[in-house]
Each structure stands twice: as structure tokens, then as C-alpha cells.
């Protein structure tokens, strides 16, 4: 696992319990605030409702007081004065008393009294007619919210009828007195206005979608949307407030239903506004926590880029050096304190490359010196055999073989004694090999050679004595031991950027084990014995063209052995440079 991943996981593991504990604390704090708000609002609603119910209860007592008054009892008992004057005085007295009852409370109200036995009526405002049909339609023992007409003006009011005796409720004609009390809705509005000034709320009385009383500064559109939700009809207010989303904001809604009025006092407050300090504290904490996480991630990235990346680059560079990639270098850009160490690593790698290449070149030169020494030891024997052949042909008076041998020897030694440079062309190397094979064929008289080299490959610059050691091995170890004639094939091709030469014979061949040991010997750092010539060719190819060049020996389809030489075409002729190519063994 990467260092940056570990650091981020550590930061997350440290911040997670802190955030979880704060989230729990925030939830509990919010719950406590909501609970306290609920308690406070429920108490305020209860006090408000007590004021309304208390006033209505006080007004309800009017009927009992009025029923015991002797002046009202006269009309109730149908005791009507005989003279019109006395009757008018009685009505004025009753009206004055009703006005006193009406003004005994701070609420604006109206009291009407109907006497069915005398078919007369009296009011605290003005004289009203006795209307039996009106009583039948409206007289009810409970408070009702309706429109009443006072001095010709329609007003909304809470009305209730008190019937004496109560048993006459079903048949109003048997009643002695019917008291109508009207509490104007303006009283409720004033009380709601007073209640609203004591908090961040908007109270109103509600009974149905079409029956509700608002305060004068109510947000009518918002209350209408609240009513349209329908929750006021089914909400259980005994469980506390209910959270409702209105216009994209959350509101905490409370209610208290009056058993006397059968109306509900509703109040709502903007919950998000109330919880603003708590929400601000929460947002500040999460912003701080997020900033800490980002800072931690930034610190982890700095550690990763300034510590882990250079360490990994140094590790990879060391591994590549171990694999022999001496040209490896590590970039020292933007690595701070590690830049000096990286530069020191690069200098060390450069020195190692220089020293190893120097040692390798010295070893190769030493091997070439050994090869030249061996050639100087072998050449006299080769020369003696060739001269003996010439002498033998001369004694037999065969001039043509003598001339051919002499020319071939001249070409051979002209090529081998040219020591001014260690490179030649494919054309010159093939001509030299051809001269060598002709000399050997004159002595053995059984070698057939076939050369197939495209003209495009003939100008290629190659190391000297690249093919001759292979041809020499083919004749010495393959064709000489063979009974009867033999053949050597030399072919060259350039495919997919790779130059390949194949030198095959149909000699006695080698076993698979012998071929495997020979290939292993060729690739060893040092070699000796009969395979030195092949080893030297392989090492010179690798040194000149890179590690993907070289030599491989395998069984030939002709029955003997074939040797494959290959190197990258892009590296051809670049002295001391390593190209890129592929090497394949074919059989």
C-alpha cells in the first residue's frame, strides 16, 4: 500500500470518531432546543387559550344572572305593563342593563334576549324584532362562528344561545327566555396580535379550510399553504409540534384544541431561523473538519511526492543497475532534499557505466589479441598445407591448380594481414570466406559452396573475421570427418529491422546436448578451447550492436549444423553504440 494511501487512511480514521461524536452532540443539541421551544410554545398556547375560554365562560354566566333579574323575569313571565309608557320604560331599563353586561368585559360583545311568550326582544345595541324563524335556524347550545348584523353592518362573531329553561331546547315555543351572546371576531384578532408580539410566531385560530381567524399582520399566503397541506386536520397535538416544509423552509407547527370552542389555536415558527446559531456552529465545524482533511491530504501528497517518489525512483534505478542497465539515470527535478542524493546516484551510475565499459573493452581487446595470436599460430600450418599442395601440383605438371591456389592464398593473406582497421564490408568478408573455402576445397576436393546475399546487404559495415571462423568450424568439424562430398550455404536477409546471416553445412552434425553446451559456452563471460572462435564472434557482435545481437547454433535442415548471426539494422555501422533489435534461433 502506498504511503499517501496510508496517511489518508490514518487521517480518516482519526477524523471519523470526532465527526461522529460531534454529529451525535449536534443532534442532541437540536433535539433539546426543539424540546424547549415546544414546551415554551405549548405553555404560551395554553395561556392564550385559557384567556379565550375564560372570557367565554364569563360571558356564558350572563344567562343565569339575567334569568334571575326581576325586570327580565317580567317579560319572561309575560307580565307586560298595561300602559305603553310603562312598557317603553321597561324596555329601556332592560337595554341599559344589557349594556352594562356587555361592557363588563374588555371584549366587544352583543347580548340579545328573546321572549317567546310575549314575542318580544331586547338588545344591548338597539331594539330588534322578535324573529321566530331566525331563532329556529340559529339557536344552538354551542359556540358557532358566523356573520351577525350590528346596526346594519355584517360582522364575524362567535355566537351562542342560552335557553331557559334548558329543557325547551327542542321546542323553543316552550322557552321563557332565549339569550344570544355574540363575541366579535375582532376581539380574537386583537388577542392574536397581542400574542404575536411576544415571540417569533404567527398564531391563528383554525376550524376548517374555510373557517379560521388570523392576526392582522399574518402571512396569509404562508398560512393558506399550511392549511392546504391538510395536516391541521389530522395532527395529534398531544405529541408536540410537527415539522412542515413550506416554501422551501422548515417550520415547526404547534396546536391546541379548545374543548369549549372546538377550534384549534395554531402557531408556527421558522425552525431553521431558530436553529441558525446551532446550524452555523455545525457548518463551521464541518468546514473546519473538511479543511483539516484537505490539509492532511495535501501533507500526505507532499510526503508522497517529496519522499516516496524519489525513494521509489532510486529503488527502481538500483534494480535496473543490478539487471545491467548501466545507462539508467534518475530525474532529480522537484525532489527537494533528495535532489542531491539523486544527483549522487546518477554520478555513481555514470562512473559505473564508464568503468564497466572500459573494463569490457579492455577484455575484448585482450580477446582479440589472443585471437590474433592463435591466428599467427594456425596460419603457418595452413600455409604449409597450401604450399605442399602447390608443390604437389607442380610436380604433377598441373599448372591451373597451382595458379588458382596462388591467387587464393594471395587474396587470403592480403585480407588477414590488413591490420589498419578492425571493420570491413559484407562484400569483402564474403569474398575472403569464399577464398578460404576454395583453398580448403583444393585440398579436400569435396566442398560445394552456395552464397545467397542480397546486394543491399553487401555495403554493410561489419567487424572483420565475422564469417571466416564459422566457415572454418563447419569444414573442420562438419565436412572433413564426413565421408563423401559436402556443402556450405551462406545466406543473408534483412527483415523487420534485423539483419540475419545463416551459415549451414551438411556435415556430421552435433547432438542436442552438444548444441546446448556450445550455446552456453558462447554466452559465458570468458571462453577457451575449440569454441573460442565462435565465442569471440558472439562477444564482438554484442559489444558492437548491443545485447540483442549475437550468435546462435542449432541443427540444420541439411543434416549438419547451422549458425545464425543477427543484429539490429539501426545499429549497423555505429561503432561502440548499442542498437535495439531481436535475436531468434531457427532450425
HULIN-V949441 format. One record per run of one state. SS is the DSSP state (h for helix, s for strand, l for the rest). FROM is the first residue (numbers start at 1). LEN is the number of residues. If there is no record, write none. Layout:
ss	from	len
SS	FROM	LEN
SS	FROM	LEN
//
This chain:
ss	from	len
l	1	2
h	3	58
l	61	1
h	62	7
l	69	1
h	70	7
l	77	7
h	84	20
l	104	5
s	109	7
l	116	4
s	120	4
l	124	8
h	132	7
l	139	5
s	144	7
l	151	2
s	153	12
l	165	1
h	166	4
l	170	2
h	172	3
l	175	2
s	177	8
h	185	12
l	197	7
s	204	5
l	209	2
s	211	4
l	215	5
h	220	9
l	229	2
h	231	4
l	235	2
h	237	3
l	240	2
s	242	5
l	247	2
s	249	9
l	258	6
s	264	7
h	271	4
l	275	1
h	276	47
l	323	13
h	336	60
l	396	3
h	399	18
l	417	6
s	423	3
h	426	19
l	445	2
s	447	7
l	454	1
h	455	4
l	459	2
s	461	3
l	464	4
h	468	12
l	480	6
s	486	10
l	496	2
s	498	8
l	506	6
h	512	11
l	523	9
h	532	14
l	546	4
s	550	6
l	556	5
s	561	8
h	569	3
l	572	16
//
